[in-house]
Amino acid sequence: MIDQFYQGFAMALRVDTFVLMSLGLFGGMLVGALPGFTTLMAMAILLPVSFFLDPIVGIPFLLGIYKGGIFGGSIPAILISMPGTGAAVATSRDGYKLTQKGKSRKALDIALFSSVLGDTASDIFTIMMIFPIAFLVMLFGPPELFAVLLMSLVIIAATSGSSPLKSLVMMMLGLWLSFVGTDPLGGVERFTFGLFDLKSGIPLLPMLIGVFAIPELAAVVMRNEKARQLSTLMGERLSRLEFKRCFKTICRSTVIGTSIGIVPGLGQVVAAMMGYSAAKNASDNPENFGEGELEGVAAAEAANNAVNGPTMVPLLTLGIPGDNVTAILLGAFVAQGLRPGPQLFEEQGATVFAILIAMVFANLLFVVIGYLSIPFFSRLVTIKVSILIPLVMMFAFAGAFVFRSDSVDLLMLVGFGLFGIIAKYARFDVMPMVMGFILGPPLEYAFGQTVAMTSGDFVGFFLTERIGALMVLVATPVIGYLLWKRMRSVDSG
């Protein structure tokens, strides 16, 4: 693997990779700075662009959107107290107070530097962790892979949304949708209802754009927001002494965010809140938090950006997305012929390391582009959504059509879009459904291989496998605790 790492380092030093990453970063910050428009929406709509690029160019382009969008959400949070992303909610607590005190430039500067430091440290940690985890995963056979995928789905259902029962229903729906088409083991058609267009299964791209982007657009239209009063970019730039005072907080939040990023289903919002709370508890002046404290902005931004790198660990080694964004990234990997899982590092190790190394280089571009363009992005928070909605809709439909040039995909997009809108207003989280749809095929294939190996004694064979038995022993109380905790919180709410 050391040789693959060096090969990947050389492969990442491409001019077109740096150019597309820069465009992705700029585009992500652009979308994040627009209240109501999310990073998830941007990635879902621009996902097809990556299909026509080399994997070492296309996937870093999406990662640039991911990184830039998370920081971009802090701009409206700081300037007008309207978080551009859920992860920026904690940032708005002190960021807007600093703007009211005439220190908006300091708040945006510390948000940028904290984001870059947290992101860079977590990316380096990811590259270091990939080695031992990938080696361990290569020892997995079909029974272990089946167990990991199944337990991941249960954990996602237990931790997503407002109700474990609703999440479980959505996950089962996603699994059922993944079975539509031709059985990969027996070659038999299933749930096609005699429709030829369903023989090859339901396409992933229209589903992703439909359930993620269309409901967000509908929410923007329904809010019918009026023009907002922009607080102009004011005050001096961040001083070296102020940054030094926040450095310990940034390091603490980076550790918190990195730890949370490894666990599927938690994500940036949880990391930002935990980082903020930890900084407040550790502060000598906790009463300043919420009243315009630079450390509050630094804590939230370092934590939510530190999640970005570690989410790639379960994605690449096991093919398990940690959140909605990495579910879209999984779609990009699969479309590029890079199926995440135990065999990926054996077959395409150098390419994977090139992408991970490009993530680190993206942070160097991030700090330069962000620092120079903050004044520009700060003017975007009052742009009329009536201008943006038609453009975004056009990109959504074009993106769904261009990959296969099949008009059926447009009908799929509309259908999943309507379903996403209904699910959003019925408070059903679509994340478990998408995860069930994505993980359904490898889960079924691993199950079929395991049954063939067991000669009928599935349970006995599985429990005699040391790794499989260990996973069952560890996971059963963890899953039980998660379900109990979620049910208790629902009952008390």
C-alpha positions as CSV (number, residue, x, y, z in Angstrom):
1,M,0.0,0.0,0.0
2,I,2.9,2.3,0.5
3,D,3.7,2.1,-3.2
4,Q,0.0,2.9,-4.0
5,F,0.2,5.9,-1.7
6,Y,3.3,7.3,-3.6
7,Q,1.6,6.6,-7.0
8,G,-1.5,8.3,-5.8
9,F,0.5,11.4,-4.7
10,A,2.0,11.7,-8.2
11,M,-1.5,11.2,-9.8
12,A,-3.0,14.0,-7.6
13,L,-0.6,16.6,-9.0
14,R,-2.6,17.3,-12.1
15,V,-3.4,20.8,-13.3
16,D,-7.0,19.9,-14.3
17,T,-7.6,18.4,-10.8
18,F,-6.6,21.7,-9.2
19,V,-8.7,23.7,-11.6
20,L,-11.8,21.7,-11.1
21,M,-11.3,21.6,-7.3
22,S,-11.0,25.4,-7.3
23,L,-14.3,25.6,-9.3
24,G,-15.9,23.2,-6.9
25,L,-14.8,25.2,-3.9
26,F,-16.0,28.5,-5.4
27,G,-19.3,26.9,-6.4
28,G,-19.8,25.3,-3.0
29,M,-19.2,28.6,-1.2
30,L,-21.5,30.3,-3.7
31,V,-24.4,28.0,-3.0
32,G,-23.7,27.9,0.8
33,A,-23.8,31.7,0.9
34,L,-27.3,31.7,-0.6
35,P,-29.9,31.3,2.2
36,G,-32.2,28.4,1.4
37,F,-29.8,26.7,-1.0
38,T,-27.9,23.8,0.4
39,T,-24.6,22.0,-0.3
40,L,-26.6,18.8,-0.7
41,M,-28.7,20.4,-3.4
42,A,-25.7,21.6,-5.3
43,M,-23.9,18.2,-5.1
44,A,-27.1,16.3,-6.3
45,I,-27.6,18.6,-9.2
46,L,-23.9,18.8,-10.3
47,L,-23.2,15.1,-9.7
48,P,-23.6,14.3,-13.5
49,V,-20.8,16.7,-14.3
50,S,-18.4,14.3,-12.5
51,F,-19.4,11.4,-14.7
52,F,-17.8,12.9,-17.8
53,L,-14.5,13.6,-16.1
54,D,-11.6,11.4,-15.0
55,P,-12.2,10.0,-11.5
56,I,-9.2,11.9,-10.2
57,V,-10.8,15.1,-11.5
58,G,-14.5,14.5,-11.1
59,I,-14.6,13.3,-7.5
60,P,-12.3,16.0,-6.2
61,F,-14.6,18.5,-8.0
62,L,-17.5,17.2,-5.9
63,L,-15.4,17.2,-2.7
64,G,-14.6,20.9,-3.4
65,I,-18.3,21.6,-3.5
66,Y,-18.7,19.7,-0.2
67,K,-15.9,21.6,1.6
68,G,-16.8,25.0,0.2
69,G,-20.5,24.6,0.9
70,I,-20.0,23.8,4.6
71,F,-18.0,27.0,5.1
72,G,-20.3,29.0,2.8
73,G,-23.3,28.3,5.0
74,S,-21.5,30.3,7.8
75,I,-21.6,33.5,5.7
76,P,-25.4,34.2,5.9
77,A,-25.4,32.8,9.5
78,I,-22.9,35.5,10.5
79,L,-24.2,38.4,8.4
80,I,-28.0,38.0,8.7
81,S,-28.5,35.2,11.3
82,M,-29.8,32.9,8.6
83,P,-27.7,29.7,8.5
84,G,-27.1,28.5,5.0
85,T,-26.7,24.9,6.2
86,G,-27.8,23.0,9.3
87,A,-24.2,22.8,10.4
88,A,-24.0,26.7,10.6
89,V,-26.8,26.9,13.2
90,A,-24.2,26.9,16.1
91,T,-22.1,29.5,14.2
92,S,-25.0,32.0,14.0
93,R,-25.2,32.1,17.8
94,D,-22.1,34.3,18.1
95,G,-21.5,35.2,14.5
96,Y,-24.5,37.5,14.2
97,K,-23.7,39.1,17.5
98,L,-20.3,39.9,16.2
99,T,-21.8,41.5,13.1
100,Q,-24.1,43.6,15.3
101,K,-20.9,44.8,17.1
102,G,-19.3,45.8,13.8
103,K,-16.9,42.7,13.8
104,S,-18.4,40.7,10.9
105,R,-15.0,40.5,9.1
106,K,-13.3,39.0,12.2
107,A,-16.1,36.5,12.5
108,L,-15.8,35.4,8.8
109,D,-12.0,35.2,9.0
110,I,-12.1,33.0,12.1
111,A,-14.8,30.8,10.5
112,L,-12.6,30.4,7.4
113,F,-9.4,29.6,9.3
114,S,-11.1,27.3,11.7
115,S,-12.8,25.4,8.8
116,V,-9.5,24.9,6.9
117,L,-7.6,23.8,10.0
118,G,-10.3,21.4,11.1
119,D,-10.7,20.0,7.6
120,T,-7.0,19.6,6.9
121,A,-6.3,17.8,10.2
122,S,-9.2,15.4,9.7
123,D,-8.1,14.7,6.1
124,I,-4.6,13.8,7.2
125,F,-6.1,11.6,9.9
126,T,-8.3,9.9,7.3
127,I,-5.3,9.0,5.1
128,M,-3.5,7.6,8.1
129,M,-6.5,5.5,9.2
130,I,-7.2,4.2,5.7
131,F,-4.1,1.9,5.9
132,P,-5.0,-0.2,8.9
133,I,-8.8,-0.2,8.3
134,A,-8.4,-1.2,4.6
135,F,-6.0,-4.0,5.6
136,L,-8.6,-5.3,8.2
137,V,-11.5,-5.1,5.7
138,M,-9.5,-7.1,3.2
139,L,-9.8,-10.0,5.6
140,F,-13.6,-9.9,5.5
141,G,-15.5,-12.6,3.7
142,P,-19.2,-12.6,2.6
143,P,-20.5,-13.4,6.1
144,E,-18.6,-10.4,7.7
145,L,-19.5,-8.1,4.9
146,F,-23.2,-9.0,5.2
147,A,-23.1,-8.5,9.0
148,V,-21.5,-5.1,8.7
149,L,-23.9,-3.9,6.0
150,L,-26.9,-5.2,7.9
151,M,-25.8,-3.6,11.2
152,S,-25.0,-0.3,9.5
153,L,-28.6,-0.2,8.1
154,V,-30.0,-0.8,11.5
155,I,-27.8,1.8,13.1
156,I,-28.8,4.4,10.4
157,A,-32.4,3.6,11.0
158,A,-32.0,4.0,14.7
159,T,-30.2,7.3,14.6
160,S,-31.9,9.1,11.6
161,G,-34.9,11.3,11.7
162,S,-37.3,12.1,14.5
163,S,-38.7,8.6,14.9
164,P,-36.9,5.2,14.7
165,L,-40.1,3.6,13.4
166,K,-40.5,6.0,10.6
167,S,-36.8,5.6,9.7
168,L,-37.2,1.8,9.7
169,V,-40.1,2.1,7.3
170,M,-38.1,4.3,5.0
171,M,-35.2,1.9,5.1
172,M,-37.3,-1.0,4.2
173,L,-38.8,1.0,1.3
174,G,-35.3,1.7,0.1
175,L,-34.4,-2.0,0.2
176,W,-37.5,-2.9,-1.7
177,L,-36.7,-0.3,-4.4
178,S,-33.2,-1.8,-4.7
179,F,-34.7,-5.2,-5.5
180,V,-36.6,-3.8,-8.6
181,G,-35.1,-5.1,-11.8
182,T,-33.2,-8.3,-12.5
183,D,-32.0,-10.6,-9.7
184,P,-28.1,-10.4,-9.9
185,L,-27.8,-14.0,-8.6
186,G,-30.6,-15.8,-10.4
187,G,-31.3,-13.5,-13.4
188,V,-35.0,-13.4,-12.7
189,E,-37.1,-10.2,-13.1
190,R,-38.5,-8.8,-9.9
191,F,-41.1,-6.1,-9.2
192,T,-40.9,-4.7,-12.8
193,F,-44.7,-5.0,-13.3
194,G,-44.0,-5.9,-16.9
195,L,-42.3,-2.6,-17.7
196,F,-39.2,-2.9,-19.9
197,D,-37.7,0.3,-18.5
198,L,-37.5,-1.3,-15.0
199,K,-35.6,-4.4,-16.1
200,S,-32.3,-2.7,-15.4
201,G,-33.5,-1.4,-12.0
202,I,-34.2,2.1,-10.8
203,P,-31.5,4.6,-11.7
204,L,-29.6,6.1,-8.8
205,L,-29.1,9.6,-10.2
206,P,-32.8,10.7,-10.6
207,M,-33.5,9.3,-7.1
208,L,-30.7,11.4,-5.5
209,I,-31.7,14.6,-7.3
210,G,-35.4,14.0,-6.7
211,V,-35.4,13.2,-3.0
212,F,-32.6,15.7,-2.0
213,A,-32.7,18.7,-4.4
214,I,-36.4,19.0,-5.4
215,P,-37.8,19.2,-1.8
216,E,-35.2,21.9,-0.9
217,L,-36.3,23.9,-4.0
218,A,-39.9,23.5,-3.0
219,A,-39.1,24.7,0.5
220,V,-37.5,27.8,-0.8
221,V,-40.5,28.6,-3.0
222,M,-43.0,28.0,-0.2
223,R,-41.1,30.3,2.2
224,N,-41.6,33.1,-0.3
225,E,-38.9,35.2,1.5
226,K,-38.9,38.9,1.1
227,A,-35.8,41.0,0.6
228,R,-33.5,40.9,3.5
229,Q,-31.5,43.8,4.9
230,L,-27.8,43.1,4.5
231,S,-25.4,44.0,7.3
232,T,-22.4,45.2,5.4
233,L,-19.0,43.6,5.9
234,M,-17.6,45.7,8.7
235,G,-14.6,45.9,11.0
236,E,-11.0,45.0,10.9
237,R,-9.5,41.7,9.9
238,L,-8.7,39.0,12.4
239,S,-5.5,39.7,14.3
240,R,-2.8,37.1,15.1
241,L,-3.4,37.4,18.8
242,E,-7.2,36.7,18.4
243,F,-6.4,33.7,16.3
244,K,-3.9,32.4,18.8
245,R,-6.5,32.7,21.6
246,C,-8.9,30.5,19.5
247,F,-6.3,27.9,18.5
248,K,-6.8,25.6,21.5
249,T,-10.6,25.7,20.9
250,I,-10.0,24.8,17.2
251,C,-7.9,21.8,18.1
252,R,-10.4,20.5,20.6
253,S,-13.3,20.9,18.1
254,T,-11.2,19.2,15.4
255,V,-10.8,16.1,17.6
256,I,-14.6,16.1,18.4
257,G,-15.5,16.5,14.7
258,T,-13.1,13.9,13.5
259,S,-14.4,11.4,16.1
260,I,-18.0,12.0,15.1
261,G,-17.2,11.8,11.4
262,I,-16.2,8.1,11.7
263,V,-19.6,7.1,13.0
264,P,-22.2,6.8,10.1
265,G,-25.4,8.9,10.6
266,L,-24.2,11.7,12.9
267,G,-22.8,14.4,10.6
268,Q,-21.9,18.1,10.8
269,V,-24.8,19.3,12.8
270,V,-24.1,17.1,15.8
271,A,-20.4,17.9,15.6
272,A,-21.0,21.6,15.5
273,M,-23.2,21.5,18.5
274,M,-20.9,19.3,20.5
275,G,-17.9,21.4,19.6
276,Y,-19.7,24.6,20.6
277,S,-20.8,23.1,23.9
278,A,-17.3,21.7,24.7
279,A,-15.8,25.2,24.1
280,K,-18.3,26.9,26.3
281,N,-17.8,24.4,29.1
282,A,-14.0,24.7,28.9
283,S,-14.0,28.5,28.7
284,D,-13.1,30.7,31.6
285,N,-15.9,33.1,30.5
286,P,-18.8,30.9,29.4
287,E,-21.2,33.8,29.8
288,N,-19.6,35.4,26.7
289,F,-20.8,32.6,24.5
290,G,-24.0,33.7,22.6
291,E,-23.0,37.3,23.1
292,G,-20.4,37.6,20.3
293,E,-17.5,35.3,21.2
294,L,-14.9,34.5,18.5
295,E,-14.2,31.1,20.2
296,G,-17.9,30.2,19.7
297,V,-17.6,30.7,15.9
298,A,-14.2,28.9,15.8
299,A,-15.5,25.9,17.8
300,A,-18.6,25.3,15.6
301,E,-16.8,25.8,12.3
302,A,-13.7,23.6,13.2
303,A,-16.0,20.8,14.4
304,N,-18.4,20.7,11.5
305,N,-15.6,20.8,8.9
306,A,-13.5,18.1,10.7
307,V,-16.3,15.7,9.9
308,N,-15.6,15.8,6.2
309,G,-12.5,13.6,6.0
310,P,-13.4,10.7,8.4
311,T,-16.8,10.2,6.6
312,M,-14.7,8.8,3.8
313,V,-13.4,5.9,5.9
314,P,-16.6,3.8,6.1
315,L,-17.5,4.9,2.6
316,L,-14.3,3.7,0.9
317,T,-13.6,0.6,3.0
318,L,-17.1,-0.8,3.4
319,G,-19.2,1.2,0.9
320,I,-21.3,2.6,3.8
321,P,-22.1,6.3,3.4
322,G,-22.1,8.3,6.6
323,D,-24.6,10.9,5.6
324,N,-26.6,12.3,2.7
325,V,-23.6,14.0,1.1
326,T,-21.4,10.8,1.1
327,A,-24.4,9.0,-0.3
328,I,-24.1,11.2,-3.4
329,L,-20.3,10.7,-3.4
330,L,-21.0,6.9,-3.4
331,G,-23.1,7.4,-6.5
332,A,-20.1,9.2,-8.1
333,F,-17.7,6.4,-7.2
334,V,-20.0,3.7,-8.6
335,A,-20.6,5.7,-11.8
336,Q,-16.8,5.9,-12.3
337,G,-16.4,2.2,-11.9
338,L,-14.9,2.5,-8.4
339,R,-17.2,0.4,-6.2
340,P,-16.3,1.1,-2.6
341,G,-15.7,-1.9,-0.5
342,P,-13.1,-4.5,0.6
343,Q,-11.7,-5.0,-2.9
344,L,-11.3,-1.3,-3.9
345,F,-7.8,-0.8,-2.5
346,E,-6.6,-4.0,-4.1
347,E,-7.9,-3.0,-7.5
348,Q,-7.8,0.8,-7.5
349,G,-5.6,1.7,-4.5
350,A,-3.5,4.4,-6.2
351,T,-6.6,6.2,-7.5
352,V,-8.2,6.2,-4.1
353,F,-5.1,7.7,-2.5
354,A,-4.9,10.3,-5.3
355,I,-8.5,11.4,-4.3
356,L,-7.7,11.5,-0.6
357,I,-4.5,13.5,-1.2
358,A,-6.4,15.8,-3.4
359,M,-8.6,16.5,-0.4
360,V,-5.6,17.9,1.5
361,F,-4.5,20.0,-1.5
362,A,-8.1,21.3,-1.7
363,N,-7.7,22.9,1.7
364,L,-4.7,24.9,0.5
365,L,-6.9,26.3,-2.3
366,F,-9.7,26.7,0.1
367,V,-7.9,29.2,2.4
368,V,-6.8,31.3,-0.6
369,I,-10.1,31.3,-2.5
370,G,-12.1,31.9,0.7
371,Y,-10.0,34.7,2.0
372,L,-10.0,36.6,-1.3
373,S,-13.7,36.1,-2.1
374,I,-15.4,36.7,1.3
375,P,-16.4,40.3,0.3
376,F,-18.0,38.9,-2.9
377,F,-19.9,36.1,-1.2
378,S,-21.1,38.5,1.6
379,R,-23.1,40.4,-1.0
380,L,-25.0,37.3,-2.2
381,V,-27.2,36.9,0.8
382,T,-29.9,39.2,-0.5
383,I,-30.0,38.0,-4.1
384,K,-33.6,37.3,-5.4
385,V,-34.5,33.6,-5.3
386,S,-36.9,34.2,-8.2
387,I,-33.8,34.5,-10.4
388,L,-32.2,31.4,-9.0
389,I,-35.0,28.9,-8.9
390,P,-35.5,28.5,-12.7
391,L,-31.8,28.1,-13.2
392,V,-31.5,25.4,-10.5
393,M,-34.5,23.5,-11.9
394,M,-33.0,23.6,-15.3
395,F,-29.7,22.1,-14.1
396,A,-31.7,19.4,-12.1
397,F,-33.6,18.1,-15.1
398,A,-30.6,18.4,-17.4
399,G,-28.4,16.5,-14.9
400,A,-31.0,13.7,-14.6
401,F,-31.3,13.4,-18.4
402,V,-27.8,13.7,-19.6
403,F,-26.2,10.6,-18.1
404,R,-28.4,8.0,-19.9
405,S,-30.3,10.3,-22.3
406,D,-33.4,8.5,-21.3
407,S,-36.7,10.4,-20.9
408,V,-37.8,7.8,-18.4
409,D,-35.2,9.3,-16.0
410,L,-37.1,12.6,-16.1
411,L,-40.3,10.9,-15.0
412,M,-38.3,9.2,-12.2
413,L,-37.0,12.6,-11.2
414,V,-40.5,14.1,-10.9
415,G,-41.8,11.0,-9.1
416,F,-39.0,10.9,-6.5
417,G,-39.2,14.7,-6.2
418,L,-42.9,14.6,-5.3
419,F,-42.2,11.7,-2.9
420,G,-39.4,13.7,-1.3
421,I,-41.7,16.7,-0.8
422,I,-44.4,14.6,0.8
423,A,-41.9,12.8,3.0
424,K,-40.4,16.2,4.1
425,Y,-43.8,17.5,5.2
426,A,-44.8,14.2,6.8
427,R,-41.5,14.3,8.7
428,F,-40.1,11.2,7.2
429,D,-36.4,11.3,6.7
430,V,-35.4,10.1,3.2
431,M,-31.8,9.3,4.4
432,P,-32.6,5.7,5.5
433,M,-34.4,5.1,2.2
434,V,-31.5,6.2,0.1
435,M,-29.1,4.2,2.3
436,G,-31.3,1.1,1.9
437,F,-31.4,1.6,-1.9
438,I,-27.6,2.0,-2.1
439,L,-26.6,-0.8,0.3
440,G,-29.4,-3.2,-0.8
441,P,-27.5,-4.8,-3.8
442,P,-24.2,-5.5,-2.0
443,L,-26.2,-6.7,1.1
444,E,-28.2,-9.2,-1.1
445,Y,-25.1,-10.4,-2.9
446,A,-23.2,-11.0,0.3
447,F,-26.2,-12.8,1.7
448,G,-26.4,-15.0,-1.3
449,Q,-22.7,-15.9,-1.1
450,T,-23.0,-16.6,2.6
451,V,-26.0,-18.9,2.1
452,A,-24.0,-20.8,-0.6
453,M,-21.1,-21.2,1.8
454,T,-23.2,-22.4,4.8
455,S,-24.8,-25.4,3.2
456,G,-28.1,-24.5,4.9
457,D,-26.8,-23.8,8.4
458,F,-26.6,-20.0,8.1
459,V,-26.8,-19.1,11.8
460,G,-24.4,-21.8,12.9
461,F,-21.8,-21.0,10.3
462,F,-22.0,-17.3,10.9
463,L,-21.5,-17.6,14.7
464,T,-18.6,-19.9,14.3
465,E,-16.7,-17.3,12.3
466,R,-14.7,-15.4,14.9
467,I,-15.0,-12.0,13.3
468,G,-18.7,-12.4,12.6
469,A,-19.4,-13.6,16.2
470,L,-17.4,-10.7,17.6
471,M,-19.4,-8.2,15.5
472,V,-22.6,-9.6,16.7
473,L,-21.5,-9.5,20.4
474,V,-20.4,-5.9,20.1
475,A,-23.2,-4.6,17.9
476,T,-26.2,-6.1,19.7
477,P,-25.9,-4.0,22.9
478,V,-24.9,-0.9,20.9
479,I,-27.9,-1.1,18.6
480,G,-30.2,-1.9,21.5
481,Y,-28.9,1.1,23.4
482,L,-29.4,3.4,20.4
483,L,-32.9,2.2,19.9
484,W,-33.8,2.6,23.6
485,K,-32.3,6.1,23.7
486,R,-34.2,7.2,20.6
487,M,-37.5,5.7,21.8
488,R,-37.1,7.4,25.1
489,S,-36.4,10.8,23.6
490,V,-39.4,10.4,21.3
491,D,-41.7,9.5,24.3
492,S,-40.4,12.4,26.4
493,G,-40.8,14.8,23.5
